[in-house]
Amino acid sequence: MTTPDRLPVLFVGHGSPLNAIGDNRWRRQWQALGPELRARGLPIRLILCVSAHWLTEGWWLTAMAQPRTIHDFGGFPQALFDQQYPAPGAPERAREIAAAVRQPDGAPLGLDMGEWGLDHGAWSVLKPMFPEADIPVVQLSMDYGRPPAEHLALGRGLRALRAQGVLIVASGNTVHNLRALQRQAPDDQAYDWAIDFDQRVAEAVAAGDPERLAGFQQWGDSARLSHPSHDHYLPLLYAAGAAEPGEAVRFFNEGFQAASISMRSMVWG
């Protein structure tokens, strides 16, 4: 099912922060995706990004005029810390969205006037896609203490924004276990449990079954090993929730980094 005036929704596996500056297949796909989306002819008036790296109590939207570029990592080359993504914010639009999209208890989304900004889960993928930084960006936090079904429900609350010029970009990883990293492993080499979990995700997405995705904690050892914490999985639920029932989905960047990080990404619409 497609609607010509509705923007797509993305889930992007962002992997290592170094992907933001490296010349690799993952980043090249991001670089190609931005022009592809612009070529569709629909105006992208706002990007709403859900990143694995902003965890809060309750749900919050950035509402400052100029969100700062956050370098929320350590031990990387200075060139990565030098990266900036000076996309403007959208305070008025953030207020409108905060009032329209409700938290599970019915409260409006909170508004962050300056504490956060754009973390590397957001800017590391947006900068290759839209290097001009000319599209306003707001970032939505995630309440990690709430059950997966509530994250899926909030994603469904974002669905209507797609027809209002809002591009929803969720950024995480379908498999993310930093404890099991094999830094010298070639791309696409992965643990059996990582391959199993990633394939289960792909099957649920292809079947248009977001409830199955929300029940990932019942998938046994592959779930436990793929997500010792599930902060990088939760953004997928927002994207799957924002997709329309029966909407076509396309996978890209299928493969693994360091044996325990899946770069699988997808576009609905």
Backbone bond lengths (Angstrom), bond angles and torsions (degrees), N, CA, C in turn:
res aa  C-N    CA-C-N  psi(-1)  N-CA   C-N-CA  omega(-1)  CA-C   N-CA-C  phi
1 M - - - 1.453 - - 1.520 108.77 -
2 T 1.312 117.63 128.58 1.458 121.62 178.44 1.517 109.66 -130.49
3 T 1.301 115.84 150.63 1.455 122.99 175.21 1.519 106.75 -127.98
4 P 1.333 118.53 122.11 1.465 120.05 -170.16 1.517 115.20 -65.24
5 D 1.326 118.25 -21.78 1.463 119.28 -176.50 1.534 112.40 -104.87
6 R 1.322 117.31 18.30 1.460 121.41 -179.30 1.519 109.18 -112.64
7 L 1.329 116.19 129.77 1.455 120.10 178.09 1.530 110.98 -71.59
8 P 1.325 117.42 153.64 1.468 120.24 176.14 1.529 111.29 -67.20
9 V 1.304 114.86 172.06 1.465 121.99 170.88 1.527 106.54 -126.45
10 L 1.344 116.33 140.29 1.455 121.65 -173.59 1.522 111.24 -120.00
11 F 1.318 115.42 144.33 1.458 121.23 159.90 1.516 106.57 -118.98
12 V 1.326 116.67 124.49 1.460 121.80 -175.24 1.523 109.11 -119.26
13 G 1.321 116.73 124.11 1.460 120.85 171.05 1.515 109.09 -78.28
14 H 1.339 117.44 114.14 1.468 117.61 -172.70 1.523 113.67 -94.20
15 G 1.325 119.48 -25.64 1.455 120.75 174.66 1.517 113.80 60.99
16 S 1.314 116.72 -145.06 1.459 122.71 -177.01 1.524 111.56 -64.23
17 P 1.338 117.78 141.56 1.469 119.04 174.09 1.522 113.01 -55.38
18 L 1.339 117.68 -27.22 1.462 120.67 -179.00 1.525 112.45 -64.03
19 N 1.331 117.61 -17.78 1.465 119.49 176.33 1.523 111.97 -62.37
20 A 1.335 116.46 -20.76 1.463 120.03 179.98 1.516 112.65 -67.20
21 I 1.327 117.17 -24.34 1.461 119.98 -176.54 1.519 112.85 -124.14
22 G 1.324 118.49 -10.03 1.457 121.52 -177.81 1.512 112.11 -81.01
23 D 1.317 115.85 153.71 1.460 120.89 174.53 1.523 107.79 -96.47
24 N 1.317 114.99 89.37 1.461 119.75 -179.22 1.518 109.74 -136.46
25 R 1.302 116.43 175.85 1.461 119.93 -173.36 1.524 111.83 -67.49
26 W 1.330 116.48 -30.59 1.466 119.39 -179.68 1.532 110.00 -64.87
27 R 1.321 115.60 -51.99 1.463 120.17 -178.28 1.529 111.62 -65.58
28 R 1.310 117.69 -36.27 1.467 119.71 178.72 1.526 110.95 -63.05
29 Q 1.325 117.12 -35.18 1.466 119.94 175.29 1.523 110.98 -65.63
30 W 1.339 117.04 -40.24 1.466 119.43 177.05 1.527 110.47 -63.26
31 Q 1.327 115.83 -41.44 1.464 120.05 -179.65 1.529 111.33 -62.93
32 A 1.327 117.35 -34.59 1.459 120.82 178.97 1.522 112.25 -76.74
33 L 1.326 116.77 -29.71 1.456 120.60 -173.53 1.526 112.07 -69.58
34 G 1.327 117.88 -40.35 1.458 119.76 -179.73 1.518 112.83 -57.28
35 P 1.333 119.03 -54.93 1.467 119.96 176.57 1.528 113.06 -59.19
36 E 1.332 116.94 -35.43 1.466 119.37 177.65 1.529 111.01 -60.98
37 L 1.330 116.48 -43.27 1.462 119.72 -179.97 1.526 111.06 -67.73
38 R 1.314 117.48 -40.49 1.470 120.07 178.08 1.532 110.81 -64.42
39 A 1.325 117.09 -34.90 1.459 121.07 -176.98 1.523 112.47 -67.83
40 R 1.306 117.71 -15.45 1.466 119.94 178.30 1.520 112.14 -68.93
41 G 1.323 116.20 -17.87 1.456 119.82 174.81 1.512 115.55 89.67
42 L 1.321 117.52 -5.00 1.459 120.23 177.24 1.520 109.15 -85.55
43 P 1.324 118.30 130.37 1.466 119.26 179.76 1.521 111.64 -68.62
44 I 1.337 116.20 127.43 1.464 120.88 174.58 1.531 106.00 -92.38
45 R 1.310 116.56 102.27 1.461 120.99 -175.73 1.528 112.31 -86.18
46 L 1.318 115.78 -23.56 1.463 120.32 -176.34 1.524 108.35 -158.15
47 I 1.323 116.07 143.70 1.466 121.68 169.46 1.521 108.08 -108.16
48 L 1.318 116.59 127.02 1.460 121.92 172.80 1.523 106.74 -108.28
49 C 1.318 116.48 116.56 1.458 122.02 -174.99 1.529 110.57 -110.79
50 V 1.309 115.71 132.54 1.468 122.85 173.22 1.523 106.45 -112.38
51 S 1.324 116.74 113.67 1.461 121.76 -176.04 1.519 111.16 -111.08
52 A 1.333 114.73 147.80 1.462 120.83 175.77 1.519 113.01 -63.35
53 H 1.328 117.65 -13.16 1.466 120.61 -168.46 1.529 114.80 -103.01
54 W 1.329 118.23 7.91 1.467 119.01 175.34 1.525 107.96 -122.64
55 L 1.321 115.41 96.93 1.457 122.86 -178.31 1.521 108.75 -110.90
56 T 1.313 116.47 130.79 1.459 121.84 -172.98 1.521 110.33 -140.55
57 E 1.307 115.69 173.32 1.457 121.80 167.27 1.515 106.82 -92.69
58 G 1.308 116.93 120.33 1.456 119.89 -168.87 1.518 109.62 78.98
59 W 1.334 115.89 -178.92 1.463 121.70 -178.37 1.526 109.00 -114.49
60 W 1.328 116.00 136.77 1.457 122.12 -174.82 1.525 111.12 -133.28
61 L 1.323 115.20 149.59 1.461 122.59 173.81 1.527 109.10 -116.26
62 T 1.324 117.11 138.42 1.465 118.87 171.82 1.523 108.58 -67.96
63 A 1.323 116.39 135.59 1.465 120.83 -175.81 1.519 111.59 -136.41
64 M 1.340 116.02 27.59 1.461 119.67 177.43 1.527 109.70 -94.41
65 A 1.332 116.49 158.22 1.462 121.03 -177.40 1.521 112.11 -71.28
66 Q 1.326 116.65 -31.23 1.463 120.66 -177.48 1.524 109.61 -137.68
67 P 1.317 117.87 87.81 1.470 119.35 -179.04 1.522 111.06 -64.69
68 R 1.329 115.52 138.05 1.461 119.48 179.99 1.521 110.80 -79.06
69 T 1.314 116.34 155.97 1.459 122.97 174.47 1.521 108.06 -85.33
70 I 1.334 116.84 118.14 1.458 121.99 -175.83 1.526 109.30 -98.74
71 H 1.322 115.62 129.13 1.464 121.31 177.23 1.533 107.99 -104.04
72 D 1.319 115.10 79.14 1.465 121.96 -171.83 1.522 110.30 -93.48
73 F 1.335 114.69 64.87 1.464 121.67 179.11 1.512 107.53 -161.29
74 G 1.300 116.89 173.23 1.460 121.08 178.75 1.516 111.03 -148.01
75 G 1.339 115.33 159.90 1.445 120.54 175.23 1.508 115.98 79.20
76 F 1.332 116.99 18.16 1.458 120.91 -179.31 1.525 110.35 -110.69
77 P 1.342 118.36 166.53 1.464 121.18 -179.60 1.529 112.50 -61.49
78 Q 1.329 115.54 153.12 1.455 120.82 -179.14 1.526 112.21 -57.80
79 A 1.337 116.19 -30.96 1.468 119.35 -179.54 1.520 112.09 -57.98
80 L 1.320 116.86 -29.83 1.459 119.76 178.68 1.524 110.64 -74.96
81 F 1.317 117.18 -39.10 1.464 120.85 177.51 1.526 112.05 -69.26
82 D 1.316 116.89 -21.59 1.463 121.00 179.21 1.532 112.69 -78.17
83 Q 1.305 116.72 -12.25 1.457 120.38 -177.13 1.528 111.27 -66.66
84 Q 1.320 115.65 136.28 1.455 122.71 175.13 1.523 108.90 -130.37
85 Y 1.328 115.73 147.41 1.462 120.41 174.36 1.531 107.45 -133.31
86 P 1.332 116.79 89.96 1.462 121.14 -170.53 1.528 114.64 -84.33
87 A 1.328 117.26 39.84 1.462 119.97 176.47 1.526 109.45 -64.37
88 P 1.327 117.46 141.19 1.468 118.88 177.45 1.515 111.54 -70.72
89 G 1.320 115.69 158.77 1.450 121.00 169.62 1.514 110.09 -87.57
90 A 1.314 116.57 -169.22 1.467 121.88 -178.55 1.522 108.40 -148.84
91 P 1.337 117.50 72.95 1.478 119.83 -173.60 1.525 114.22 -56.96
92 E 1.333 117.76 -44.35 1.463 119.22 -177.80 1.523 111.05 -67.91
93 R 1.331 115.74 -42.10 1.466 118.80 179.53 1.527 110.02 -66.30
94 A 1.324 117.65 -36.50 1.466 120.73 177.72 1.527 110.08 -61.62
95 R 1.327 116.92 -40.62 1.480 119.73 178.51 1.520 110.71 -63.39
96 E 1.323 117.26 -41.36 1.461 120.53 179.46 1.530 110.96 -63.49
97 I 1.331 116.48 -44.35 1.464 120.25 -179.74 1.524 110.40 -66.57
98 A 1.330 116.84 -40.76 1.465 120.60 -179.59 1.521 111.51 -60.84
99 A 1.322 116.10 -34.23 1.464 119.85 179.60 1.521 111.99 -78.09
100 A 1.336 117.00 -30.39 1.465 120.84 -174.37 1.527 113.04 -87.43
101 V 1.336 117.09 -32.64 1.469 121.52 -176.80 1.527 108.65 -100.72
102 R 1.297 116.18 119.19 1.461 120.44 -172.59 1.525 112.44 -99.30
103 Q 1.324 115.33 146.74 1.453 121.11 170.47 1.535 108.59 -71.31
104 P 1.314 117.80 164.93 1.468 119.65 -177.26 1.522 114.59 -56.00
105 D 1.344 117.54 -27.78 1.463 119.23 178.67 1.521 112.58 -87.05
106 G 1.336 116.81 5.05 1.456 121.07 178.56 1.511 114.83 91.75
107 A 1.325 117.64 -7.34 1.463 120.92 179.38 1.525 110.25 -74.57
108 P 1.333 117.70 151.73 1.457 119.50 175.21 1.524 110.45 -69.41
109 L 1.303 116.37 161.18 1.455 120.17 174.30 1.528 109.51 -64.05
110 G 1.322 116.28 147.22 1.449 120.09 174.68 1.521 110.85 -74.94
111 L 1.322 116.28 159.58 1.463 122.08 179.02 1.521 109.54 -116.95
112 D 1.314 115.76 122.39 1.462 121.91 178.11 1.523 108.32 -96.73
113 M 1.317 116.39 115.60 1.457 121.47 -174.38 1.524 113.44 -92.84
114 G 1.328 118.39 0.73 1.454 116.64 179.11 1.507 116.19 170.98
115 E 1.329 118.85 -5.73 1.463 119.81 -176.61 1.518 111.69 -72.76
116 W 1.337 117.95 -39.73 1.454 121.68 -175.96 1.523 109.92 -101.75
117 G 1.306 117.84 -140.65 1.456 123.30 -176.18 1.508 107.93 164.32
118 L 1.356 117.52 -130.57 1.452 122.39 175.09 1.524 108.05 -120.06
119 D 1.332 116.76 111.10 1.458 119.99 -179.79 1.522 109.71 -82.62
120 H 1.347 116.58 177.73 1.465 117.63 -171.88 1.520 112.78 -70.32
121 G 1.331 118.23 -20.58 1.453 118.85 173.14 1.510 112.28 -63.72
122 A 1.333 116.42 -27.14 1.459 121.44 177.69 1.525 111.49 -89.49
123 W 1.342 117.77 -60.62 1.463 118.94 -170.08 1.522 113.14 -71.71
124 S 1.342 118.49 -26.63 1.469 118.67 -177.61 1.519 112.11 -65.17
125 V 1.339 117.95 -26.89 1.468 120.23 177.02 1.521 111.77 -98.85
126 L 1.333 117.92 -32.11 1.461 119.74 -178.60 1.524 111.81 -71.70
127 K 1.321 117.54 -34.63 1.463 119.06 -178.74 1.527 112.05 -63.95
128 P 1.331 120.78 -45.83 1.463 118.77 174.01 1.533 113.44 -64.08
129 M 1.322 117.94 -35.22 1.464 120.71 -179.27 1.525 112.14 -70.72
130 F 1.321 115.17 -46.98 1.466 121.62 -174.54 1.524 109.18 -130.67
131 P 1.337 117.26 72.10 1.468 120.49 -172.96 1.523 114.07 -64.41
132 E 1.319 117.81 -19.03 1.458 119.82 178.93 1.525 112.61 -70.47
133 A 1.328 117.37 -17.27 1.473 122.78 -178.90 1.520 111.20 53.29
134 D 1.333 116.33 38.67 1.460 121.33 -175.47 1.525 113.51 -101.58
135 I 1.322 117.24 0.83 1.466 121.27 178.72 1.523 108.12 -105.75
136 P 1.331 118.83 126.49 1.474 119.51 177.51 1.527 111.72 -58.53
137 V 1.326 115.32 145.09 1.462 121.26 -177.98 1.529 109.23 -129.08
138 V 1.324 115.90 134.02 1.457 121.42 166.60 1.518 107.32 -121.19
139 Q 1.310 116.42 148.03 1.459 120.86 179.57 1.522 109.18 -116.37
140 L 1.328 115.43 137.80 1.459 122.99 179.04 1.518 109.27 -105.75
141 S 1.328 116.40 128.54 1.465 120.29 177.90 1.522 110.59 -80.23
142 M 1.324 115.73 172.74 1.458 122.10 176.50 1.520 109.51 -127.49
143 D 1.324 116.52 135.60 1.460 121.48 174.59 1.522 107.93 -86.48
144 Y 1.329 115.66 98.96 1.467 121.45 -173.55 1.531 111.80 -63.97
145 G 1.311 116.88 -23.19 1.448 120.20 -177.77 1.518 114.68 -78.00
146 R 1.325 116.96 -6.23 1.464 120.36 -178.30 1.528 110.77 -95.00
147 P 1.340 118.29 152.38 1.468 121.40 -176.63 1.526 112.06 -67.73
148 P 1.332 117.10 154.65 1.464 120.42 -177.90 1.533 114.03 -53.22
149 A 1.317 117.54 -37.13 1.466 119.94 -178.07 1.530 111.62 -59.27
150 E 1.320 117.35 -31.44 1.467 119.63 179.48 1.524 111.15 -73.58
151 H 1.320 117.34 -32.11 1.461 120.05 175.49 1.531 110.06 -67.79
152 L 1.326 116.65 -40.33 1.457 120.43 175.93 1.526 110.60 -62.02
153 A 1.332 117.13 -42.63 1.460 121.07 179.91 1.521 111.11 -62.98
154 L 1.328 116.95 -39.78 1.459 119.28 179.07 1.534 110.14 -66.64
155 G 1.342 116.60 -37.11 1.454 119.30 174.85 1.516 111.67 -59.16
156 R 1.311 116.85 -40.17 1.470 119.93 177.32 1.528 110.99 -63.53
157 G 1.325 115.94 -31.52 1.457 119.58 177.07 1.517 113.44 -67.91
158 L 1.336 116.38 -19.17 1.471 120.78 178.56 1.525 112.58 -85.63
159 R 1.320 117.11 -13.21 1.464 121.74 -169.67 1.523 113.05 -54.45
160 A 1.320 117.37 -43.41 1.470 120.60 -176.22 1.521 112.44 -63.84
161 L 1.321 118.09 -22.61 1.456 120.77 -178.27 1.522 111.76 -65.19
162 R 1.295 117.66 -25.34 1.465 121.50 -176.99 1.524 112.07 -62.97
163 A 1.308 117.22 -27.52 1.467 121.13 177.09 1.522 112.08 -87.88
164 Q 1.328 116.16 4.67 1.465 121.37 -179.29 1.527 111.42 -115.32
165 G 1.322 116.99 22.63 1.453 121.10 178.22 1.509 114.89 80.89
166 V 1.339 117.22 19.50 1.464 121.15 -178.69 1.528 109.02 -104.58
167 L 1.330 115.87 123.43 1.452 122.20 174.35 1.522 108.27 -94.28
168 I 1.318 117.23 117.73 1.464 122.36 -179.35 1.522 108.49 -92.29
169 V 1.323 115.91 122.69 1.466 122.21 -179.62 1.525 107.88 -124.14
170 A 1.314 116.89 110.25 1.464 122.01 175.88 1.523 107.95 -98.89
171 S 1.327 116.60 135.24 1.459 121.25 -171.92 1.524 110.12 -130.16
172 G 1.332 116.04 117.24 1.467 121.59 179.11 1.518 108.48 -163.58
173 N 1.332 117.03 -137.53 1.469 122.21 173.72 1.513 108.92 -158.35
174 T 1.325 117.65 138.38 1.460 119.57 -179.82 1.523 111.80 -71.65
175 V 1.334 117.91 -23.13 1.466 123.24 170.29 1.517 106.72 -133.78
176 H 1.350 116.85 130.96 1.469 119.84 -176.65 1.523 108.88 -154.04
177 N 1.325 114.99 98.22 1.466 120.92 177.94 1.525 107.78 -132.87
178 L 1.334 116.25 96.41 1.461 120.47 -177.21 1.528 111.67 -70.80
179 R 1.318 117.88 -23.64 1.455 120.77 -179.56 1.528 111.34 -68.89
180 A 1.321 116.27 -25.33 1.462 120.73 -175.65 1.526 113.08 -101.96
181 L 1.324 117.63 10.21 1.460 120.86 -177.81 1.527 112.23 -55.13
182 Q 1.308 115.80 140.12 1.463 123.21 168.14 1.533 106.22 -120.55
183 R 1.308 115.90 93.15 1.470 120.53 -168.79 1.524 112.53 -61.53
184 Q 1.303 118.37 -26.79 1.461 120.86 -178.42 1.534 112.43 -94.04
185 A 1.320 116.89 2.27 1.464 119.21 -179.10 1.529 109.99 -68.01
186 P 1.317 118.36 136.90 1.466 119.50 176.33 1.523 110.78 -67.10
187 D 1.332 116.24 153.70 1.457 120.16 176.28 1.518 110.37 -54.11
188 D 1.313 114.73 139.32 1.463 125.42 176.92 1.517 113.83 82.98
189 Q 1.337 118.73 -8.86 1.457 119.35 168.70 1.519 107.59 -78.60
190 A 1.320 117.28 132.80 1.460 120.39 -176.19 1.515 110.85 -153.25
191 Y 1.323 115.58 160.05 1.458 121.97 174.66 1.538 109.60 -65.99
192 D 1.315 115.24 153.52 1.467 119.54 178.46 1.516 111.14 -59.84
193 W 1.346 116.43 -40.95 1.458 118.91 -178.76 1.526 111.81 -65.92
194 A 1.333 117.22 -33.15 1.468 120.92 178.48 1.522 110.09 -68.98
195 I 1.325 116.17 -42.54 1.463 119.92 178.63 1.522 110.34 -63.67
196 D 1.334 116.45 -41.72 1.466 121.07 -179.82 1.527 111.14 -62.30
197 F 1.320 116.53 -47.36 1.462 118.76 -177.67 1.524 111.03 -66.72
198 D 1.316 117.12 -44.46 1.458 120.78 179.28 1.523 111.15 -58.96
199 Q 1.326 116.68 -39.01 1.457 120.19 179.50 1.523 111.21 -68.59
200 R 1.322 116.84 -37.54 1.470 119.56 176.28 1.531 111.01 -61.64
201 V 1.326 115.46 -41.45 1.462 119.51 176.90 1.522 110.19 -60.65
202 A 1.334 116.21 -48.33 1.465 120.30 -178.22 1.525 111.20 -59.34
203 E 1.321 116.58 -41.22 1.465 119.93 -179.70 1.522 111.62 -65.61
204 A 1.335 117.40 -41.35 1.463 120.45 179.57 1.523 111.00 -66.90
205 V 1.329 116.76 -40.37 1.468 120.42 178.19 1.523 110.22 -64.49
206 A 1.330 117.03 -48.08 1.464 120.78 -179.03 1.523 111.86 -61.96
207 A 1.337 116.67 -31.76 1.465 120.85 179.15 1.522 112.49 -81.32
208 G 1.325 117.69 -4.86 1.465 120.43 -177.68 1.510 112.33 64.58
209 D 1.333 116.53 43.58 1.460 121.98 -174.27 1.531 110.40 -120.62
210 P 1.329 118.37 76.17 1.465 119.97 -177.92 1.515 113.63 -65.34
211 E 1.336 118.08 -28.06 1.464 119.39 177.47 1.532 110.91 -63.46
212 R 1.328 116.89 -35.98 1.454 119.82 176.02 1.532 109.99 -63.66
213 L 1.330 116.64 -40.65 1.460 120.03 177.22 1.527 111.00 -61.00
214 A 1.321 116.62 -41.15 1.466 120.43 -179.18 1.523 111.98 -67.86
215 G 1.327 117.19 -19.78 1.460 120.72 179.44 1.516 113.50 -94.39
216 F 1.322 117.46 22.39 1.467 121.93 -173.52 1.525 113.26 -58.79
217 Q 1.327 118.10 -26.85 1.465 119.68 -177.66 1.528 112.53 -67.82
218 Q 1.314 116.50 -10.51 1.463 121.05 177.88 1.525 111.65 -94.88
219 W 1.331 117.99 9.84 1.460 121.09 -175.31 1.528 112.79 -90.64
220 G 1.300 118.14 14.42 1.457 121.37 171.50 1.512 114.88 78.15
221 D 1.323 115.58 -151.29 1.459 121.40 -173.43 1.519 112.75 -61.96
222 S 1.319 117.95 -34.02 1.464 118.86 -178.74 1.525 110.58 -64.01
223 A 1.333 117.59 -34.41 1.468 120.34 176.75 1.519 110.67 -70.71
224 R 1.321 116.99 -44.79 1.462 120.61 -179.03 1.521 111.45 -61.53
225 L 1.320 116.89 -40.39 1.452 120.78 -178.82 1.528 112.09 -78.36
226 S 1.296 117.19 -33.51 1.467 120.32 -179.04 1.512 112.42 -73.44
227 H 1.335 116.86 -26.46 1.459 120.98 -178.44 1.530 110.76 -141.71
228 P 1.357 117.36 80.01 1.466 119.45 172.82 1.526 111.38 -55.50
229 S 1.314 116.90 -34.19 1.454 124.05 162.05 1.522 105.37 -128.29
230 H 1.339 117.31 151.05 1.464 117.81 -170.66 1.521 113.34 -108.76
231 D 1.337 116.97 26.22 1.462 120.26 178.44 1.531 111.98 -61.77
232 H 1.332 117.83 -34.03 1.464 119.65 -178.84 1.528 112.61 -81.90
233 Y 1.308 116.97 -14.50 1.467 120.27 176.78 1.524 112.13 -85.12
234 L 1.322 117.13 -36.96 1.463 120.67 -172.45 1.529 114.36 -55.71
235 P 1.350 120.57 -37.90 1.471 117.56 179.03 1.527 114.00 -56.57
236 L 1.335 116.95 -29.48 1.460 119.86 177.51 1.530 111.23 -58.86
237 L 1.327 116.82 -35.83 1.460 120.19 -178.47 1.523 111.91 -67.42
238 Y 1.326 117.09 -32.29 1.466 120.19 176.76 1.524 110.21 -67.47
239 A 1.329 116.30 -44.21 1.461 119.80 179.38 1.524 110.93 -65.17
240 A 1.339 116.75 -45.91 1.465 120.24 179.87 1.528 111.10 -63.22
241 G 1.335 116.31 -35.48 1.459 119.41 177.93 1.511 112.39 -69.60
242 A 1.327 117.58 -34.90 1.459 121.60 -179.02 1.521 112.39 -76.57
243 A 1.329 117.69 -15.53 1.468 121.35 176.49 1.526 109.64 -73.82
244 E 1.328 116.00 146.83 1.457 120.85 176.22 1.527 110.29 -77.52
245 P 1.329 117.82 148.58 1.467 119.14 174.37 1.529 110.54 -56.62
246 G 1.319 116.01 130.74 1.457 120.50 178.52 1.512 115.02 79.80
247 E 1.320 117.86 3.96 1.460 120.27 -177.33 1.527 110.90 -71.66
248 A 1.329 115.91 139.75 1.459 120.68 -179.92 1.519 110.28 -64.15
249 V 1.336 116.63 142.61 1.456 122.19 179.56 1.523 108.84 -130.71
250 R 1.323 116.14 142.68 1.460 122.61 178.51 1.514 109.02 -125.37
251 F 1.327 117.06 131.11 1.460 121.92 176.62 1.520 110.01 -89.91
252 F 1.329 115.55 147.85 1.457 120.74 169.99 1.530 108.17 -148.24
253 N 1.321 116.14 168.79 1.471 122.20 -178.18 1.522 112.68 53.30
254 E 1.316 116.60 37.87 1.463 119.55 176.00 1.531 108.94 -70.46
255 G 1.297 116.53 130.03 1.455 121.10 -179.27 1.515 110.91 148.45
256 F 1.334 115.73 -179.06 1.463 121.41 -173.17 1.524 110.71 -128.09
257 Q 1.327 115.15 150.90 1.453 123.73 168.30 1.520 108.33 -114.92
258 A 1.328 116.00 136.89 1.461 122.92 171.96 1.527 113.06 53.73
259 A 1.328 116.57 27.32 1.468 125.31 171.89 1.523 115.30 74.08
260 S 1.336 118.14 -18.98 1.471 119.37 -174.69 1.529 113.44 -132.92
261 I 1.324 117.25 17.63 1.469 121.50 175.63 1.532 107.67 -128.85
262 S 1.320 116.90 117.37 1.453 120.59 176.28 1.525 109.75 -87.74
263 M 1.316 115.33 132.48 1.464 120.77 178.82 1.529 111.64 -96.72
264 R 1.321 117.92 7.73 1.471 121.51 -178.02 1.529 110.22 -50.89
265 S 1.310 114.88 130.89 1.463 122.05 -179.69 1.517 108.48 -133.79
266 M 1.322 116.52 164.73 1.473 119.14 -175.73 1.509 111.19 -155.74
267 V 1.330 114.03 154.12 1.465 123.03 177.07 1.515 107.56 -127.73
268 W 1.310 116.34 125.34 1.456 121.39 170.99 1.536 108.30 -99.46
269 G 1.318 116.66 133.92 1.460 119.90 176.27 1.512 113.49 88.04
